[in-house]
Amino acid sequence: MLLSSTSRVMSRALWRPMTRTAATRSPRGMADILAKNPDDVVITFAKRTAVGKARKGQFKDVPVDEMLQALFAATLQKTGLDPTKIDDICVGTCHPPSPLYVSRAAALAAGIPNSVPISTVNRLCSSGLMAIRNIAHAVQSGETGIGMAVGVESMSLNPRPTPAISDAVSQHAEAHDCVQPMGWTSEMVAQTYNVSRRVQDEYALISHTRAGDALTRGVFQHEILPVEIRGATISVDDTIRPGVTMDSLAALKPVFPDWGTASTTAGNASGVGDGAGLCILTTRARAEREGMDIVGKWVGCAVVGVEPKVMGIAPVAAVPKMLAQVGLTKEDIDIYEINEAFASQFAYCVQQLQIPIEKINPNGGAIAITHPLGMTGVRQIVTGLAELKRRDEKILLTSMCVGSGMGAASIIVNEA
């Protein structure tokens, strides 16, 4: 029997909430994660700029708004995306003043129309990942059709400010600890968990060696989107230091001689740098309808809190939570991208998680490549997806510790 027009309208009204509820359900188990459904949140573009050494490198005089403008413009040119179809943009960044204003201005200057809204998010080292998470959730809910997630930081022009808390608050031990310099937390991890200077240097050497080899082989060019800034094309990382050895690492003096075991050096800590990355997200149905390439599928994200004094150990909590959330085991993951904030915390996390080092940061991590705070959460996904594509493998888990005593993790499926 044919439905009346009123019945058809009611049927559609009932159907929309049902499909939206399905879209917000996290996949469970490998078969569910690898399944392709119309309401999946997918990544159709994932690229980053090259990174630059803070205060010395190719972005040292480039403010966040100019970096963003160049990235937005290059993305629109590369993808051919009609910017009027963008429903929302979220930018993860930590320290530039008035981040929402500069992000909005950069989008407008790049040719994105004023009808496209924008927001910013700051969860310190996971800010870029949180931008992706925010857009993914908006797409899942049906509130956003096509969204951009961006991570950016200029540590040259916007170094970490010294947090100020009141005397009344700082009397609480953990409150006091959560605003201490990150170098102090590195030393606290080394001291608390007996991570020796030699072990730190050994893990740092792995990062430097892998990144140097990847740079030589041109691996990173597959994930870098060249950007034009002030008449120059920027397309190669200037942070990687080929030729690092155990002897050269051992010769470095501690950078925090007054804290803990004084085992953190410029060679076994993440580099300080500048850069940006960007992902475009939509539903699978919309991507197929628009003829957009699908490079990845968003699966989910987990966030945790840990003791601020040893904030670097957070992946030990975040990774199992993420795996349990979607019904996978650590053996199911093909590649892990775990941020190397400091070798002290990275070594401890690898050992506690009991993941083969061959699966973790196969092209090096932040110790060699550098760690622009707001960018890292996007860069690790961009880097991981590019490596999965090279290997013809499927599952990426990315994780990082977060200043003040937090951590995050996320799972993405390669579909390139």
Secondary structure, DSSP 8 states (H G I E B T S, - for coil): ----HHHHHHHHHHHHHHHHHHHHS---SHHHHH---TT-EEEEEEEE---EETTTSTTTT--HHHHHHHHHHHHHHHH---GGG--EEEEE-SSSSSHHHHHHHHHHHTT--TTS-EEEE--GGGHHHHHHHHHHHHHHHTS-SEEEEEEEEETTTS--------HHHHTSHHHHHTTS-HHHHHHHHHHHTT--HHHHHHHHHHHHHHHHHHHHTTGGGGTB--EEETTEEE-S-S---TT--HHHHHTS--S-TTSTT----SSSB---EEEEEEEEEEEHHHHHHHT----EEEEEEEEEE--GGGGGGTHHHHHHHHHHHHT--GGG-SEEEE--SBHHHHHHHHHHHT--GGGB-TT--HHHH---HHHHHHHHHHHHHHHHHHHT--EEEEEEEETTTEEEEEEEEE--
